[in-house]
Amino acid sequence: MTPKQWAAARDAARAGRTQESVQVIHDAVQRAAVWVHPMRREVGRVIVGQERMVERLMVALLANGHVLLEGVPGLAKTLALKTLASAIQAQFRRIQFTPDMLPADILGTEVFDPRALKFEIKKGPILANLILADEINRAPAKVQSALLEAMQERQVTLGHETFPLPDPFLVLATQNPIDQEGTYPLPEAQVDRFMLKVVVSFPSLAEERMILDVADRGGETPRVDAIVSTEEIRAARKVTQSIHVDEKIKDYIVSLVYATREPMGFGLDLDPHIRHGASPRATLSLLAASRALAFLSGRGYVTPQDVKTIAMDVLRHRVAVTYEAEAEGLTSESVVSRILDSVNVP
């Protein structure tokens, strides 16, 4: 056998093994994802429309990431998060952010017990599985920064003690657009901790009519049954992490993120418009979110369309545009759209 023939046989063997392993993963996904459709159906009993938003919340749950929802008031952001939490057998806490909050209101603090003559730890609401940080941009920066350790390290420090957070732990934050009265811009370091930023849009004409019909009947919000346990979520995450990603798709993910930093290398004249691009955390988030999207589709492998579908939500808050770009009406979304249209798809 010539070296060329040997190399071809080796590649064929590798391809066969890959195909076998993908089939094994695919079967594992089918078994682990039995709760996906029932959860979507249960959430859909309460939330009219907004399928994309609900799907992104499930992606974050599987990818072990945090979500930032942005939209004007009245778009069911809070209701969607509460409904998702009700469909999971997990601890849920809602924190309403206000301008007069202190970090201790979230994390907890040490309280002196005069009878025992010692300080005792009073734990805050952050020690739960699902945290709804409602209107997070209404609190000052020091309160927003109090979430950083919890979001990144999955732990909180009170006094001299460190407490691990439960698993799963997920921060689901909502914010009004920055230009509304009484809000504070989120620190860039904190924004980068959110795996996804989802912009919630208005419902369609048909969906809004359905909302009106439901409200006109005067019925109460349906009770949501718990569909999945935390143990099943953890098991699904392990399967999600094993979903096959082809080397070409990994190269595609890296190219998309790198194009936000060096657009000229991809034939894009965007240097004057980008103040800074996405960090390597975006690369890892895009890979994890793509796998989660494949899991929700019942597949054991990631496709380029999975990457393109979720890329905007991963990158929009990590690409900062210059003042010149803002003057020309360019946003981070338009920059990311041009990158997605220009980088070659495998």
DAMO-V984590 format. One record per run of one state. SS is the DSSP state (alpha for helix, beta for strand, coil for the rest). FROM is the first residue (numbers start at 1). LEN is the number of residues. If there is no record, write none. Layout:
BEGIN
((SS;FROM;LEN) (SS;FROM;LEN))
END
This chain:
BEGIN
((coil;1;2) (alpha;3;30) (coil;33;1) (alpha;34;11) (coil;45;6) (alpha;51;13) (coil;64;2) (beta;66;5) (coil;71;6) (alpha;77;10) (coil;87;1) (beta;88;2) (coil;90;2) (beta;92;5) (coil;97;7) (alpha;104;4) (beta;108;6) (coil;114;4) (beta;118;6) (coil;124;6) (beta;130;5) (coil;135;1) (alpha;136;3) (coil;139;2) (alpha;141;5) (coil;146;2) (alpha;148;6) (coil;154;1) (beta;155;4) (coil;159;2) (beta;161;4) (coil;165;5) (beta;170;6) (coil;176;12) (alpha;188;4) (coil;192;2) (beta;194;6) (coil;200;5) (alpha;205;12) (coil;217;11) (beta;228;2) (alpha;230;12) (coil;242;2) (beta;244;1) (coil;245;2) (alpha;247;13) (coil;260;3) (alpha;263;4) (coil;267;4) (alpha;271;3) (beta;274;3) (coil;277;3) (alpha;280;17) (coil;297;4) (beta;301;1) (coil;302;2) (alpha;304;12) (coil;316;4) (beta;320;2) (coil;322;1) (alpha;323;5) (coil;328;4) (alpha;332;11) (coil;343;4))
END
